[in-house]
């Protein structure tokens, strides 16, 4: 006795249109699921990379915190740079007037120089500022480096050189 599997696809029999539509819909859903799965795998890889990058960033921050100088040790370069800042800002506060605007202030404490970009309404205010800065005891030189007439007045750059506190 031999068993034959049943023939489910009969020859000559046509499939119904509803069956063909269901078959096409099933194939489309399968392709969509495969595409979505592929997209999720890509997102999973991105999340894994982000987690690794975040962990690496945390390790680097911890390493920087461990190697950072303690706040008590202001003997280094940072400590020396903090010292001249207060007096130079006090000079600018003393010499300020309504006819002046400080646009930019660059302080190089290692070289003991200061560069001021200012805008003045007129020449007299600018020259008065240079004279007032020159009159400060700790300032060894105050010179007008650049001067240009602009829309709002005079744009100028002043270079200061100072010495350690003589007090």
C-alpha positions in Angstrom: 0.0 0.0 0.0 1.5 3.3 -1.0 0.3 6.6 0.3 0.1 9.5 -2.0 -0.1 13.0 -0.8 -3.3 14.7 -1.7 -3.1 17.0 -4.8 -4.3 20.4 -3.5 -3.7 22.2 -6.7 -6.0 20.6 -9.2 -5.2 21.0 -12.8 -7.5 23.2 -14.7 -9.0 24.8 -11.6 -8.8 28.6 -11.5 -8.1 30.4 -8.3 -10.7 32.9 -7.1 -9.9 36.7 -7.4 -10.4 37.1 -3.6 -7.7 34.4 -3.0 -5.3 36.2 -5.3 -5.9 39.5 -3.6 -5.4 37.9 -0.2 -2.2 36.3 -1.4 -0.9 39.7 -2.8 -1.8 41.3 0.5 0.0 38.7 2.5 3.1 39.1 0.4 2.9 42.9 0.8 2.5 42.6 4.5 5.5 40.2 4.7 7.7 42.6 2.7 6.6 45.5 4.9 7.4 43.5 8.0 10.9 42.6 6.6 11.5 46.3 5.8 10.4 47.4 9.3 12.5 44.7 10.9 15.5 45.9 9.0 14.8 49.5 10.0 14.6 48.5 13.7 17.9 46.6 13.5 19.5 49.8 12.1 18.0 51.9 15.0 19.2 49.3 17.5 22.7 49.7 16.1 22.4 53.5 16.4 21.3 53.3 20.0 24.1 50.9 20.8 26.6 53.3 19.3 25.1 56.2 21.2 25.3 54.3 24.5 28.9 53.5 23.8 29.7 57.1 22.9 28.0 58.3 26.1 29.9 55.8 28.2 33.2 57.0 26.6 32.3 60.6 27.2 31.5 59.8 30.8 34.9 58.1 31.2 36.7 61.1 29.6 34.9 63.5 31.9 35.8 61.4 35.0 39.4 61.3 33.8 39.5 65.1 33.3 37.9 65.7 36.8 40.6 63.4 38.3 43.4 65.3 36.6 42.0 68.8 37.1 44.0 71.0 39.4 42.4 71.5 42.8 40.8 75.0 43.5 43.3 75.6 46.3 46.3 75.5 44.0 46.1 79.0 42.3 49.9 79.1 42.0 49.8 78.0 38.3 49.1 80.0 35.2 45.4 80.2 35.9 46.1 81.9 39.3 48.5 84.4 37.7 45.9 85.2 35.0 43.2 86.0 37.6 45.3 88.5 39.5 45.5 91.4 36.9 41.9 91.1 35.8 40.3 93.0 38.7 42.7 96.1 38.5 42.3 96.3 34.7 38.5 96.2 34.9 38.7 98.9 37.7 40.7 101.1 35.3 38.1 100.8 32.6 35.4 101.6 35.2 37.2 104.7 36.3 37.8 106.0 32.7 34.3 105.2 31.3 32.1 108.0 30.0 28.8 108.4 28.3 30.5 109.1 25.0 32.3 105.8 25.0 31.4 102.2 24.4 33.8 99.3 25.0 33.3 96.8 22.2 35.9 94.3 23.0 38.5 93.8 25.8 41.4 91.4 25.3 43.7 90.9 28.3 47.0 89.1 28.1 48.2 88.8 31.7 51.4 86.9 30.8 52.6 89.8 28.6 50.8 92.4 30.8 49.0 94.0 27.9 45.4 94.9 27.2 43.8 95.6 23.9 40.6 97.7 23.9 38.2 98.1 21.0 36.1 101.1 21.6 33.6 103.3 19.9 33.5 107.0 20.7 31.1 109.7 19.7 33.8 112.2 18.9 37.6 112.7 18.9 37.7 114.5 22.2 36.2 111.5 24.1 38.6 109.1 22.5 41.7 111.3 23.3 40.4 111.9 26.9 40.2 108.1 27.4 43.8 107.6 26.2 44.9 110.5 28.5 43.0 109.1 31.5 44.4 105.6 30.9 47.9 107.0 30.7 47.5 108.8 34.0 46.8 105.6 35.9 50.0 104.8 38.0 50.2 101.1 37.1 49.8 101.7 33.3 53.2 102.2 31.7 52.0 102.8 28.2 48.6 103.6 26.6 48.7 104.1 22.8 46.1 104.5 20.1 46.8 101.7 17.6 43.9 102.2 15.2 41.3 104.8 14.5 38.5 104.8 11.9 35.4 106.8 11.3 32.3 104.6 11.4 28.6 105.1 11.1 28.0 105.6 14.9 31.2 107.6 15.5 34.9 106.7 15.8 36.0 103.1 16.0 39.4 102.7 17.7 41.8 100.2 19.2 43.9 101.2 22.3 46.8 99.1 23.5 47.7 99.2 27.2 50.9 97.9 28.9 51.0 97.7 32.7 53.4 96.7 35.5 52.7 94.8 38.7 51.0 96.8 41.4 53.2 99.5 42.7 51.2 99.9 45.8 
